[in-house]
């Protein structure tokens, strides 16, 4: 969900679902926010960022903005080369 649209949201969200997947060197972040007590209160959005750190920051910012506790955040990460850049 882009920052410009966030100011229009008046709902309360209790759950955050995020998918981050790498394509052609960029990361697509797809998020869904919902209120499990009021199923009609749900939004989703998708943005492309340059780094995995930016993706994580976006997810963290959304969770903080809507006061969603860590135990109600689900993140799925799919990378082209999951072992690239890691030490064994």
C-alpha positions, 0 to 999 in steps of 0.5 A: 500500500503506497504512502499516499493511500494510507492516509485514506484508511480509517480501518483497524487492522489486526493481521499483516500478511506479506510476500517478498519475492525477488525478480530480475534483481528487484524485490516485489513486496505484496502485503495484505492487512485485515481485521480478523474481527471485521472481515470487511476491513481489509486492504492490500498493496504491492510495491517494487523495491531495490533491496531486501532491507527496503522490503523488510523496512516497509513491512516493519513500518506498516506493522508499526503504523497499524500497531500489529504485534509480531505474532500476527505478522506472516512473511513469506520470502522467495529469493532467486538464489537464497544462498547467495551472499551467505556464509556457511 
